[in-house]
Amino acid sequence: MKTDKILLDHGSGGKMSHQLVSDLMLPLFDNPMLEALHDGAILDVEGKRLAFSTDSYVVDPIFFPGGSIGDLAVNGTVNDVAMCGAVPLYVSVGLIIEEGFSMGDLEKILHDMNQAAEKANVKVVTGDTKVVPKGAADKIFVNTSGIGIIPDEVDISGQNARPGDIVILSGTIADHGMTVLTQREGLAFDSPIKSDTAPLNHMVSRMLAKCKAIHVLRDPTRGGVGTALNEIAGKSNVGIRIHEDKIPLKNETAGICELLGFDPLYVANEGKLIAIVDAGCAKDVLSAIQEDDYGKDACIIGEVVSDHLGKVVMQTRIGGSRIIDMLTGQQLPRIC
């Protein structure tokens, strides 16, 4: 789809987001580090490999069950650095605040940021604050950047998936996206849900302690699990087969998705990871994830294959096959 204006779809994390990056940004800023299109850039600096990532948060509402824009921003950047196999160390925080914003709400957001940083064992070391006139922004926007060190013998990239690898998902999907949507629309249900926002760097450290043959890590945020798997299949030029009956999904989240017409495979997550690992150590990696507080529901959901290259196919519960494409359009704007 060609357009002369930016649409909400361009921020979906799906096809139009990828077109914006590949057609406009990559040709201008072309370099090997950017071309990898990983969750963060991997940089060689004086014999050390660093992971560097940045992200901006515009979630609406700014407070929701399970978190706020504050801990969401810190956790999101910590996770992007961790998905490179790095140990996150330092974070920056930039705030764009609308004139008239509540000082009490700002204090709460900063408190949540501090708690998230302590949980992840990272330090907020620099930042910036701008205030814009009322109406020039919507309450508060947050930018965070993070940097970490990649240990020796760790080689994690979206290009590294190989036929025979096992696909592991660290827990239930769609909880964050459905929580934010229901809060935004004022919907209430008998079984309340909450966001899964969480730091995953300690989980990744556990995994790497058990096995260095982890080929790909990805946190399936905007665009969800379906889009993240398509990105990996395309970058690695492999096929990925997943099994519908293996994908963990809470009953209450599944019910809300069905009621509102959302496919949970495309709904954002903020505390889950996809790991593609060598088959020989898949059980060890799964065990390491399940030992973590945020990985109790982890399971193997599929495998990397040598057919249908660049595509993701799901074996359905009734025995059929369904192609899982990258997200088209904007399911949920301002979800993170």
Secondary structure, DSSP 8 states (H G I E B T S, - for coil): ---SS--GGGGSSSHHHHHHIIIIIHHHH--HHHHT--SSEEEEETTEEEEEEEEEE--SSSEETTEEHHHHHHHHHHHHHHTTT-EEEEEEEEEEEETT--HHHHHHHHHHHHHHHHHHT-EEEEEEEEEE-TTSSSSEEEEEEEEEE--TT----TT---TT-EEEE-S--SHHHHHHHHHHHT---SS---------HHHHHHHHHH-S-EEEEE---TTHHHHHHHHHHHHHT-EEEEEGGGS---HHHHHHHHHHT--GGGS--SS--EEEE-GGGHHHHHHHHHTSTT-TT-EEEEEEESSSTT-EEEE-TTS-EEEE----S-SSTT--
